[in-house]
Amino acid sequence: MAEKPSLHEYLRRYAKGGTSREEMIATIAAWDFEEEIHDDLVIESTGQDNVFAVVNGAALLGTITDADLDEIVRRKHARG
């Protein structure tokens, strides 16, 4: 079984100029996101890689812009 690609790694590659903005937006909008694990008793990150919270975090950290995030969300909802 092939291992899923890492969203963190993809965003790192984008930040280093390894992919164009348009390709990044299209790729992440079509990403196979996993269901996020929520546990009210755990305040630390679960360390999950392929969840949408990673994209939100990238926007907060400045890896992607708020406009990028808005476009990713728009395209993701258009697919759904």
PyMOL Python script that loads the backbone (N, CA, C, O; Angstrom):
from pymol import cmd

cmd.read_pdbstr("""\
ATOM      1  N   MET A   1       0.845  -1.172   0.000  1.00  0.00           N
ATOM      2  CA  MET A   1       0.000   0.000   0.000  1.00  0.00           C
ATOM      3  C   MET A   1       0.899   1.247   0.000  1.00  0.00           C
ATOM      4  O   MET A   1       1.816   1.366   0.813  1.00  0.00           O
ATOM      5  N   ALA A   2       0.622   2.147  -0.906  1.00  0.00           N
ATOM      6  CA  ALA A   2       1.413   3.365  -1.017  1.00  0.00           C
ATOM      7  C   ALA A   2       1.067   4.320   0.127  1.00  0.00           C
ATOM      8  O   ALA A   2      -0.090   4.440   0.531  1.00  0.00           O
ATOM      9  N   GLU A   3       2.077   4.983   0.626  1.00  0.00           N
ATOM     10  CA  GLU A   3       1.875   5.941   1.702  1.00  0.00           C
ATOM     11  C   GLU A   3       1.299   7.231   1.128  1.00  0.00           C
ATOM     12  O   GLU A   3       1.677   7.657   0.036  1.00  0.00           O
ATOM     13  N   LYS A   4       0.381   7.850   1.871  1.00  0.00           N
ATOM     14  CA  LYS A   4      -0.207   9.114   1.425  1.00  0.00           C
ATOM     15  C   LYS A   4       0.869  10.192   1.404  1.00  0.00           C
ATOM     16  O   LYS A   4       1.792  10.172   2.218  1.00  0.00           O
ATOM     17  N   PRO A   5       0.749  11.133   0.470  1.00  0.00           N
ATOM     18  CA  PRO A   5       1.692  12.259   0.467  1.00  0.00           C
ATOM     19  C   PRO A   5       1.481  13.118   1.713  1.00  0.00           C
ATOM     20  O   PRO A   5       0.402  13.117   2.305  1.00  0.00           O
ATOM     21  N   SER A   6       2.502  13.833   2.092  1.00  0.00           N
ATOM     22  CA  SER A   6       2.459  14.673   3.281  1.00  0.00           C
ATOM     23  C   SER A   6       2.073  16.102   2.909  1.00  0.00           C
ATOM     24  O   SER A   6       2.732  16.731   2.082  1.00  0.00           O
ATOM     25  N   LEU A   7       1.013  16.609   3.516  1.00  0.00           N
ATOM     26  CA  LEU A   7       0.592  17.986   3.280  1.00  0.00           C
ATOM     27  C   LEU A   7       1.635  18.965   3.819  1.00  0.00           C
ATOM     28  O   LEU A   7       1.928  19.977   3.183  1.00  0.00           O
ATOM     29  N   HIS A   8       2.188  18.667   4.975  1.00  0.00           N
ATOM     30  CA  HIS A   8       3.256  19.517   5.519  1.00  0.00           C
ATOM     31  C   HIS A   8       4.415  19.619   4.525  1.00  0.00           C
ATOM     32  O   HIS A   8       4.914  20.711   4.255  1.00  0.00           O
ATOM     33  N   GLU A   9       4.833  18.484   3.990  1.00  0.00           N
ATOM     34  CA  GLU A   9       5.950  18.467   3.052  1.00  0.00           C
ATOM     35  C   GLU A   9       5.600  19.229   1.777  1.00  0.00           C
ATOM     36  O   GLU A   9       6.433  19.962   1.244  1.00  0.00           O
ATOM     37  N   TYR A  10       4.399  19.062   1.296  1.00  0.00           N
ATOM     38  CA  TYR A  10       3.978  19.781   0.092  1.00  0.00           C
ATOM     39  C   TYR A  10       4.042  21.293   0.323  1.00  0.00           C
ATOM     40  O   TYR A  10       4.530  22.030  -0.533  1.00  0.00           O
ATOM     41  N   LEU A  11       3.557  21.751   1.466  1.00  0.00           N
ATOM     42  CA  LEU A  11       3.582  23.177   1.778  1.00  0.00           C
ATOM     43  C   LEU A  11       5.013  23.684   1.961  1.00  0.00           C
ATOM     44  O   LEU A  11       5.311  24.821   1.595  1.00  0.00           O
ATOM     45  N   ARG A  12       5.899  22.865   2.517  1.00  0.00           N
ATOM     46  CA  ARG A  12       7.315  23.252   2.629  1.00  0.00           C
ATOM     47  C   ARG A  12       7.928  23.421   1.242  1.00  0.00           C
ATOM     48  O   ARG A  12       8.665  24.374   0.991  1.00  0.00           O
ATOM     49  N   ARG A  13       7.616  22.488   0.348  1.00  0.00           N
ATOM     50  CA  ARG A  13       8.132  22.558  -1.024  1.00  0.00           C
ATOM     51  C   ARG A  13       7.608  23.819  -1.716  1.00  0.00           C
ATOM     52  O   ARG A  13       8.357  24.487  -2.429  1.00  0.00           O
ATOM     53  N   TYR A  14       6.336  24.148  -1.511  1.00  0.00           N
ATOM     54  CA  TYR A  14       5.769  25.364  -2.080  1.00  0.00           C
ATOM     55  C   TYR A  14       6.498  26.591  -1.533  1.00  0.00           C
ATOM     56  O   TYR A  14       6.867  27.485  -2.294  1.00  0.00           O
ATOM     57  N   ALA A  15       6.705  26.635  -0.230  1.00  0.00           N
ATOM     58  CA  ALA A  15       7.361  27.787   0.404  1.00  0.00           C
ATOM     59  C   ALA A  15       8.777  28.002  -0.136  1.00  0.00           C
ATOM     60  O   ALA A  15       9.267  29.130  -0.169  1.00  0.00           O
ATOM     61  N   LYS A  16       9.422  26.934  -0.553  1.00  0.00           N
ATOM     62  CA  LYS A  16      10.781  27.029  -1.099  1.00  0.00           C
ATOM     63  C   LYS A  16      10.780  27.318  -2.594  1.00  0.00           C
ATOM     64  O   LYS A  16      11.838  27.339  -3.223  1.00  0.00           O
ATOM     65  N   GLY A  17       9.595  27.541  -3.172  1.00  0.00           N
ATOM     66  CA  GLY A  17       9.499  27.853  -4.589  1.00  0.00           C
ATOM     67  C   GLY A  17       9.442  26.636  -5.488  1.00  0.00           C
ATOM     68  O   GLY A  17       9.646  26.744  -6.697  1.00  0.00           O
ATOM     69  N   GLY A  18       9.166  25.478  -4.908  1.00  0.00           N
ATOM     70  CA  GLY A  18       9.156  24.232  -5.665  1.00  0.00           C
ATOM     71  C   GLY A  18       7.918  24.015  -6.516  1.00  0.00           C
ATOM     72  O   GLY A  18       7.874  23.080  -7.315  1.00  0.00           O
ATOM     73  N   THR A  19       6.920  24.858  -6.358  1.00  0.00           N
ATOM     74  CA  THR A  19       5.697  24.742  -7.142  1.00  0.00           C
ATOM     75  C   THR A  19       5.073  26.134  -7.268  1.00  0.00           C
ATOM     76  O   THR A  19       5.314  27.008  -6.435  1.00  0.00           O
ATOM     77  N   SER A  20       4.289  26.325  -8.292  1.00  0.00           N
ATOM     78  CA  SER A  20       3.659  27.634  -8.500  1.00  0.00           C
ATOM     79  C   SER A  20       2.459  27.813  -7.568  1.00  0.00           C
ATOM     80  O   SER A  20       1.927  26.842  -7.029  1.00  0.00           O
ATOM     81  N   ARG A  21       2.048  29.055  -7.390  1.00  0.00           N
ATOM     82  CA  ARG A  21       0.886  29.353  -6.557  1.00  0.00           C
ATOM     83  C   ARG A  21      -0.353  28.654  -7.109  1.00  0.00           C
ATOM     84  O   ARG A  21      -1.103  28.038  -6.353  1.00  0.00           O
ATOM     85  N   GLU A  22      -0.575  28.744  -8.423  1.00  0.00           N
ATOM     86  CA  GLU A  22      -1.764  28.146  -9.032  1.00  0.00           C
ATOM     87  C   GLU A  22      -1.773  26.631  -8.836  1.00  0.00           C
ATOM     88  O   GLU A  22      -2.811  26.047  -8.521  1.00  0.00           O
ATOM     89  N   GLU A  23      -0.617  25.999  -9.023  1.00  0.00           N
ATOM     90  CA  GLU A  23      -0.537  24.548  -8.825  1.00  0.00           C
ATOM     91  C   GLU A  23      -0.801  24.189  -7.368  1.00  0.00           C
ATOM     92  O   GLU A  23      -1.492  23.211  -7.086  1.00  0.00           O
ATOM     93  N   MET A  24      -0.256  24.974  -6.442  1.00  0.00           N
ATOM     94  CA  MET A  24      -0.460  24.718  -5.013  1.00  0.00           C
ATOM     95  C   MET A  24      -1.944  24.807  -4.673  1.00  0.00           C
ATOM     96  O   MET A  24      -2.482  23.935  -3.991  1.00  0.00           O
ATOM     97  N   ILE A  25      -2.600  25.857  -5.147  1.00  0.00           N
ATOM     98  CA  ILE A  25      -4.025  26.031  -4.839  1.00  0.00           C
ATOM     99  C   ILE A  25      -4.839  24.871  -5.405  1.00  0.00           C
ATOM    100  O   ILE A  25      -5.682  24.307  -4.708  1.00  0.00           O
ATOM    101  N   ALA A  26      -4.594  24.515  -6.657  1.00  0.00           N
ATOM    102  CA  ALA A  26      -5.343  23.417  -7.288  1.00  0.00           C
ATOM    103  C   ALA A  26      -5.086  22.091  -6.582  1.00  0.00           C
ATOM    104  O   ALA A  26      -6.010  21.306  -6.369  1.00  0.00           O
ATOM    105  N   THR A  27      -3.836  21.845  -6.222  1.00  0.00           N
ATOM    106  CA  THR A  27      -3.479  20.580  -5.565  1.00  0.00           C
ATOM    107  C   THR A  27      -4.126  20.472  -4.194  1.00  0.00           C
ATOM    108  O   THR A  27      -4.705  19.438  -3.860  1.00  0.00           O
ATOM    109  N   ILE A  28      -4.033  21.524  -3.403  1.00  0.00           N
ATOM    110  CA  ILE A  28      -4.587  21.466  -2.042  1.00  0.00           C
ATOM    111  C   ILE A  28      -6.111  21.455  -2.081  1.00  0.00           C
ATOM    112  O   ILE A  28      -6.733  20.798  -1.246  1.00  0.00           O
ATOM    113  N   ALA A  29      -6.721  22.153  -3.010  1.00  0.00           N
ATOM    114  CA  ALA A  29      -8.191  22.130  -3.116  1.00  0.00           C
ATOM    115  C   ALA A  29      -8.691  20.722  -3.429  1.00  0.00           C
ATOM    116  O   ALA A  29      -9.809  20.364  -3.060  1.00  0.00           O
ATOM    117  N   ALA A  30      -7.867  19.924  -4.107  1.00  0.00           N
ATOM    118  CA  ALA A  30      -8.251  18.553  -4.471  1.00  0.00           C
ATOM    119  C   ALA A  30      -7.651  17.514  -3.518  1.00  0.00           C
ATOM    120  O   ALA A  30      -7.788  16.314  -3.758  1.00  0.00           O
ATOM    121  N   TRP A  31      -6.997  17.948  -2.455  1.00  0.00           N
ATOM    122  CA  TRP A  31      -6.289  17.048  -1.535  1.00  0.00           C
ATOM    123  C   TRP A  31      -7.247  16.053  -0.885  1.00  0.00           C
ATOM    124  O   TRP A  31      -8.401  16.375  -0.605  1.00  0.00           O
ATOM    125  N   ASP A  32      -6.755  14.856  -0.653  1.00  0.00           N
ATOM    126  CA  ASP A  32      -7.523  13.811   0.045  1.00  0.00           C
ATOM    127  C   ASP A  32      -7.343  14.002   1.549  1.00  0.00           C
ATOM    128  O   ASP A  32      -6.521  13.337   2.180  1.00  0.00           O
ATOM    129  N   PHE A  33      -8.132  14.930   2.116  1.00  0.00           N
ATOM    130  CA  PHE A  33      -8.007  15.233   3.543  1.00  0.00           C
ATOM    131  C   PHE A  33      -8.563  14.098   4.385  1.00  0.00           C
ATOM    132  O   PHE A  33      -9.530  13.437   4.008  1.00  0.00           O
ATOM    133  N   GLU A  34      -7.932  13.887   5.530  1.00  0.00           N
ATOM    134  CA  GLU A  34      -8.395  12.898   6.503  1.00  0.00           C
ATOM    135  C   GLU A  34      -9.328  13.571   7.503  1.00  0.00           C
ATOM    136  O   GLU A  34      -9.303  14.790   7.673  1.00  0.00           O
ATOM    137  N   GLU A  35     -10.135  12.776   8.148  1.00  0.00           N
ATOM    138  CA  GLU A  35     -10.996  13.268   9.219  1.00  0.00           C
ATOM    139  C   GLU A  35     -10.108  13.662  10.396  1.00  0.00           C
ATOM    140  O   GLU A  35      -9.226  12.907  10.805  1.00  0.00           O
ATOM    141  N   GLU A  36     -10.354  14.843  10.927  1.00  0.00           N
ATOM    142  CA  GLU A  36      -9.544  15.318  12.042  1.00  0.00           C
ATOM    143  C   GLU A  36     -10.004  14.670  13.342  1.00  0.00           C
ATOM    144  O   GLU A  36     -11.202  14.561  13.604  1.00  0.00           O
ATOM    145  N   ILE A  37      -9.049  14.245  14.145  1.00  0.00           N
ATOM    146  CA  ILE A  37      -9.343  13.632  15.444  1.00  0.00           C
ATOM    147  C   ILE A  37      -9.459  14.744  16.474  1.00  0.00           C
ATOM    148  O   ILE A  37      -8.543  15.548  16.643  1.00  0.00           O
ATOM    149  N   HIS A  38     -10.586  14.780  17.154  1.00  0.00           N
ATOM    150  CA  HIS A  38     -10.806  15.775  18.204  1.00  0.00           C
ATOM    151  C   HIS A  38     -10.982  15.050  19.523  1.00  0.00           C
ATOM    152  O   HIS A  38     -11.769  14.110  19.627  1.00  0.00           O
ATOM    153  N   ASP A  39     -10.244  15.492  20.526  1.00  0.00           N
ATOM    154  CA  ASP A  39     -10.365  14.935  21.867  1.00  0.00           C
ATOM    155  C   ASP A  39     -10.332  16.107  22.836  1.00  0.00           C
ATOM    156  O   ASP A  39      -9.297  16.755  22.992  1.00  0.00           O
ATOM    157  N   ASP A  40     -11.433  16.379  23.476  1.00  0.00           N
ATOM    158  CA  ASP A  40     -11.525  17.519  24.387  1.00  0.00           C
ATOM    159  C   ASP A  40     -10.559  17.426  25.562  1.00  0.00           C
ATOM    160  O   ASP A  40     -10.288  18.428  26.224  1.00  0.00           O
ATOM    161  N   LEU A  41     -10.042  16.240  25.824  1.00  0.00           N
ATOM    162  CA  LEU A  41      -9.113  16.058  26.936  1.00  0.00           C
ATOM    163  C   LEU A  41      -7.663  16.305  26.530  1.00  0.00           C
ATOM    164  O   LEU A  41      -6.776  16.355  27.383  1.00  0.00           O
ATOM    165  N   VAL A  42      -7.421  16.459  25.232  1.00  0.00           N
ATOM    166  CA  VAL A  42      -6.059  16.652  24.740  1.00  0.00           C
ATOM    167  C   VAL A  42      -5.966  18.038  24.107  1.00  0.00           C
ATOM    168  O   VAL A  42      -6.683  18.344  23.155  1.00  0.00           O
ATOM    169  N   ILE A  43      -5.075  18.871  24.645  1.00  0.00           N
ATOM    170  CA  ILE A  43      -4.945  20.212  24.093  1.00  0.00           C
ATOM    171  C   ILE A  43      -3.778  20.319  23.101  1.00  0.00           C
ATOM    172  O   ILE A  43      -3.713  21.274  22.328  1.00  0.00           O
ATOM    173  N   GLU A  44      -2.874  19.360  23.120  1.00  0.00           N
ATOM    174  CA  GLU A  44      -1.775  19.368  22.178  1.00  0.00           C
ATOM    175  C   GLU A  44      -2.254  18.929  20.798  1.00  0.00           C
ATOM    176  O   GLU A  44      -3.289  18.278  20.659  1.00  0.00           O
ATOM    177  N   SER A  45      -1.492  19.293  19.804  1.00  0.00           N
ATOM    178  CA  SER A  45      -1.796  18.856  18.443  1.00  0.00           C
ATOM    179  C   SER A  45      -1.727  17.339  18.369  1.00  0.00           C
ATOM    180  O   SER A  45      -0.899  16.712  19.030  1.00  0.00           O
ATOM    181  N   THR A  46      -2.598  16.758  17.566  1.00  0.00           N
ATOM    182  CA  THR A  46      -2.576  15.309  17.387  1.00  0.00           C
ATOM    183  C   THR A  46      -1.449  14.896  16.454  1.00  0.00           C
ATOM    184  O   THR A  46      -1.131  13.712  16.343  1.00  0.00           O
ATOM    185  N   GLY A  47      -0.852  15.863  15.791  1.00  0.00           N
ATOM    186  CA  GLY A  47       0.229  15.559  14.862  1.00  0.00           C
ATOM    187  C   GLY A  47      -0.269  15.036  13.525  1.00  0.00           C
ATOM    188  O   GLY A  47       0.524  14.562  12.712  1.00  0.00           O
ATOM    189  N   GLN A  48      -1.569  15.116  13.290  1.00  0.00           N
ATOM    190  CA  GLN A  48      -2.099  14.653  12.018  1.00  0.00           C
ATOM    191  C   GLN A  48      -1.563  15.525  10.896  1.00  0.00           C
ATOM    192  O   GLN A  48      -1.423  16.738  11.051  1.00  0.00           O
ATOM    193  N   ASP A  49      -1.266  14.902   9.777  1.00  0.00           N
ATOM    194  CA  ASP A  49      -0.650  15.614   8.668  1.00  0.00           C
ATOM    195  C   ASP A  49      -1.654  16.042   7.607  1.00  0.00           C
ATOM    196  O   ASP A  49      -1.599  17.181   7.144  1.00  0.00           O
ATOM    197  N   ASN A  50      -2.536  15.199   7.225  1.00  0.00           N
ATOM    198  CA  ASN A  50      -3.407  15.451   6.083  1.00  0.00           C
ATOM    199  C   ASN A  50      -4.805  15.903   6.490  1.00  0.00           C
ATOM    200  O   ASN A  50      -5.809  15.343   6.048  1.00  0.00           O
ATOM    201  N   VAL A  51      -4.852  16.918   7.333  1.00  0.00           N
ATOM    202  CA  VAL A  51      -6.118  17.501   7.771  1.00  0.00           C
ATOM    203  C   VAL A  51      -6.135  18.977   7.378  1.00  0.00           C
ATOM    204  O   VAL A  51      -5.084  19.592   7.198  1.00  0.00           O
ATOM    205  N   PHE A  52      -7.334  19.538   7.248  1.00  0.00           N
ATOM    206  CA  PHE A  52      -7.439  20.920   6.782  1.00  0.00           C
ATOM    207  C   PHE A  52      -6.818  21.912   7.761  1.00  0.00           C
ATOM    208  O   PHE A  52      -6.439  23.012   7.360  1.00  0.00           O
ATOM    209  N   ALA A  53      -6.708  21.546   9.029  1.00  0.00           N
ATOM    210  CA  ALA A  53      -6.084  22.436  10.014  1.00  0.00           C
ATOM    211  C   ALA A  53      -4.651  22.781   9.615  1.00  0.00           C
ATOM    212  O   ALA A  53      -4.158  23.848   9.979  1.00  0.00           O
ATOM    213  N   VAL A  54      -3.980  21.912   8.884  1.00  0.00           N
ATOM    214  CA  VAL A  54      -2.623  22.190   8.412  1.00  0.00           C
ATOM    215  C   VAL A  54      -2.646  23.380   7.448  1.00  0.00           C
ATOM    216  O   VAL A  54      -1.751  24.225   7.482  1.00  0.00           O
ATOM    217  N   VAL A  55      -3.659  23.447   6.598  1.00  0.00           N
ATOM    218  CA  VAL A  55      -3.794  24.555   5.651  1.00  0.00           C
ATOM    219  C   VAL A  55      -4.077  25.843   6.420  1.00  0.00           C
ATOM    220  O   VAL A  55      -3.480  26.881   6.135  1.00  0.00           O
ATOM    221  N   ASN A  56      -4.978  25.780   7.386  1.00  0.00           N
ATOM    222  CA  ASN A  56      -5.258  26.957   8.212  1.00  0.00           C
ATOM    223  C   ASN A  56      -3.996  27.428   8.925  1.00  0.00           C
ATOM    224  O   ASN A  56      -3.736  28.628   9.004  1.00  0.00           O
ATOM    225  N   GLY A  57      -3.221  26.496   9.439  1.00  0.00           N
ATOM    226  CA  GLY A  57      -1.967  26.834  10.109  1.00  0.00           C
ATOM    227  C   GLY A  57      -0.976  27.486   9.165  1.00  0.00           C
ATOM    228  O   GLY A  57      -0.262  28.411   9.553  1.00  0.00           O
ATOM    229  N   ALA A  58      -0.928  27.011   7.926  1.00  0.00           N
ATOM    230  CA  ALA A  58      -0.027  27.600   6.936  1.00  0.00           C
ATOM    231  C   ALA A  58      -0.412  29.053   6.664  1.00  0.00           C
ATOM    232  O   ALA A  58       0.456  29.897   6.446  1.00  0.00           O
ATOM    233  N   ALA A  59      -1.702  29.340   6.677  1.00  0.00           N
ATOM    234  CA  ALA A  59      -2.152  30.723   6.482  1.00  0.00           C
ATOM    235  C   ALA A  59      -1.773  31.578   7.691  1.00  0.00           C
ATOM    236  O   ALA A  59      -1.329  32.716   7.537  1.00  0.00           O
ATOM    237  N   LEU A  60      -1.947  31.033   8.883  1.00  0.00           N
ATOM    238  CA  LEU A  60      -1.589  31.778  10.095  1.00  0.00           C
ATOM    239  C   LEU A  60      -0.092  32.067  10.159  1.00  0.00           C
ATOM    240  O   LEU A  60       0.322  33.126  10.631  1.00  0.00           O
ATOM    241  N   LEU A  61       0.713  31.124   9.684  1.00  0.00           N
ATOM    242  CA  LEU A  61       2.173  31.282   9.719  1.00  0.00           C
ATOM    243  C   LEU A  61       2.713  32.082   8.539  1.00  0.00           C
ATOM    244  O   LEU A  61       3.893  32.431   8.515  1.00  0.00           O
ATOM    245  N   GLY A  62       1.860  32.373   7.560  1.00  0.00           N
ATOM    246  CA  GLY A  62       2.296  33.154   6.418  1.00  0.00           C
ATOM    247  C   GLY A  62       2.891  32.347   5.283  1.00  0.00           C
ATOM    248  O   GLY A  62       3.433  32.921   4.338  1.00  0.00           O
ATOM    249  N   THR A  63       2.802  31.030   5.354  1.00  0.00           N
ATOM    250  CA  THR A  63       3.297  30.185   4.262  1.00  0.00           C
ATOM    251  C   THR A  63       2.448  30.386   3.020  1.00  0.00           C
ATOM    252  O   THR A  63       2.955  30.416   1.898  1.00  0.00           O
ATOM    253  N   ILE A  64       1.141  30.523   3.239  1.00  0.00           N
ATOM    254  CA  ILE A  64       0.218  30.888   2.168  1.00  0.00           C
ATOM    255  C   ILE A  64      -0.517  32.142   2.629  1.00  0.00           C
ATOM    256  O   ILE A  64      -0.553  32.441   3.822  1.00  0.00           O
ATOM    257  N   THR A  65      -1.092  32.864   1.697  1.00  0.00           N
ATOM    258  CA  THR A  65      -1.809  34.092   2.055  1.00  0.00           C
ATOM    259  C   THR A  65      -3.262  33.788   2.400  1.00  0.00           C
ATOM    260  O   THR A  65      -3.765  32.697   2.131  1.00  0.00           O
ATOM    261  N   ASP A  66      -3.918  34.764   2.993  1.00  0.00           N
ATOM    262  CA  ASP A  66      -5.350  34.626   3.262  1.00  0.00           C
ATOM    263  C   ASP A  66      -6.115  34.479   1.951  1.00  0.00           C
ATOM    264  O   ASP A  66      -7.100  33.745   1.888  1.00  0.00           O
ATOM    265  N   ALA A  67      -5.663  35.178   0.897  1.00  0.00           N
ATOM    266  CA  ALA A  67      -6.304  35.049  -0.414  1.00  0.00           C
ATOM    267  C   ALA A  67      -6.136  33.628  -0.951  1.00  0.00           C
ATOM    268  O   ALA A  67      -7.059  33.077  -1.552  1.00  0.00           O
ATOM    269  N   ASP A  68      -4.953  33.030  -0.735  1.00  0.00           N
ATOM    270  CA  ASP A  68      -4.736  31.633  -1.137  1.00  0.00           C
ATOM    271  C   ASP A  68      -5.720  30.723  -0.408  1.00  0.00           C
ATOM    272  O   ASP A  68      -6.352  29.862  -1.020  1.00  0.00           O
ATOM    273  N   LEU A  69      -5.842  30.921   0.897  1.00  0.00           N
ATOM    274  CA  LEU A  69      -6.744  30.098   1.707  1.00  0.00           C
ATOM    275  C   LEU A  69      -8.186  30.249   1.228  1.00  0.00           C
ATOM    276  O   LEU A  69      -8.907  29.262   1.091  1.00  0.00           O
ATOM    277  N   ASP A  70      -8.596  31.476   0.977  1.00  0.00           N
ATOM    278  CA  ASP A  70      -9.962  31.703   0.491  1.00  0.00           C
ATOM    279  C   ASP A  70     -10.206  30.975  -0.827  1.00  0.00           C
ATOM    280  O   ASP A  70     -11.264  30.378  -1.022  1.00  0.00           O
ATOM    281  N   GLU A  71      -9.228  31.023  -1.730  1.00  0.00           N
ATOM    282  CA  GLU A  71      -9.388  30.370  -3.029  1.00  0.00           C
ATOM    283  C   GLU A  71      -9.396  28.847  -2.889  1.00  0.00           C
ATOM    284  O   GLU A  71     -10.143  28.166  -3.592  1.00  0.00           O
ATOM    285  N   ILE A  72      -8.578  28.314  -1.996  1.00  0.00           N
ATOM    286  CA  ILE A  72      -8.571  26.871  -1.740  1.00  0.00           C
ATOM    287  C   ILE A  72      -9.943  26.429  -1.229  1.00  0.00           C
ATOM    288  O   ILE A  72     -10.500  25.437  -1.701  1.00  0.00           O
ATOM    289  N   VAL A  73     -10.478  27.170  -0.266  1.00  0.00           N
ATOM    290  CA  VAL A  73     -11.795  26.840   0.304  1.00  0.00           C
ATOM    291  C   VAL A  73     -12.874  26.937  -0.771  1.00  0.00           C
ATOM    292  O   VAL A  73     -13.735  26.063  -0.864  1.00  0.00           O
ATOM    293  N   ARG A  74     -12.835  27.992  -1.580  1.00  0.00           N
ATOM    294  CA  ARG A  74     -13.827  28.162  -2.640  1.00  0.00           C
ATOM    295  C   ARG A  74     -13.807  26.975  -3.598  1.00  0.00           C
ATOM    296  O   ARG A  74     -14.857  26.429  -3.937  1.00  0.00           O
ATOM    297  N   ARG A  75     -12.607  26.571  -4.038  1.00  0.00           N
ATOM    298  CA  ARG A  75     -12.498  25.455  -4.978  1.00  0.00           C
ATOM    299  C   ARG A  75     -12.869  24.126  -4.325  1.00  0.00           C
ATOM    300  O   ARG A  75     -13.478  23.263  -4.957  1.00  0.00           O
ATOM    301  N   LYS A  76     -12.496  23.971  -3.055  1.00  0.00           N
ATOM    302  CA  LYS A  76     -12.832  22.743  -2.338  1.00  0.00           C
ATOM    303  C   LYS A  76     -14.354  22.587  -2.247  1.00  0.00           C
ATOM    304  O   LYS A  76     -14.875  21.493  -2.462  1.00  0.00           O
ATOM    305  N   HIS A  77     -15.057  23.655  -1.935  1.00  0.00           N
ATOM    306  CA  HIS A  77     -16.518  23.602  -1.842  1.00  0.00           C
ATOM    307  C   HIS A  77     -17.163  23.422  -3.219  1.00  0.00           C
ATOM    308  O   HIS A  77     -18.205  22.777  -3.330  1.00  0.00           O
ATOM    309  N   ALA A  78     -16.570  23.970  -4.241  1.00  0.00           N
ATOM    310  CA  ALA A  78     -17.090  23.818  -5.598  1.00  0.00           C
ATOM    311  C   ALA A  78     -17.016  22.367  -6.056  1.00  0.00           C
ATOM    312  O   ALA A  78     -17.853  21.921  -6.841  1.00  0.00           O
ATOM    313  N   ARG A  79     -16.017  21.626  -5.570  1.00  0.00           N
ATOM    314  CA  ARG A  79     -15.848  20.209  -5.896  1.00  0.00           C
ATOM    315  C   ARG A  79     -16.877  19.347  -5.182  1.00  0.00           C
ATOM    316  O   ARG A  79     -17.355  18.343  -5.712  1.00  0.00           O
ATOM    317  N   GLY A  80     -17.209  19.769  -3.951  1.00  0.00           N
ATOM    318  CA  GLY A  80     -18.007  18.950  -3.058  1.00  0.00           C
ATOM    319  C   GLY A  80     -19.432  18.885  -3.370  1.00  0.00           C
ATOM    320  O   GLY A  80     -20.188  18.213  -2.667  1.00  0.00           O
TER     321      GLY A  80
END
""", "prot")
cmd.dss("prot")
cmd.show_as("cartoon", "prot")
cmd.util.cbc("prot")
cmd.orient("prot")
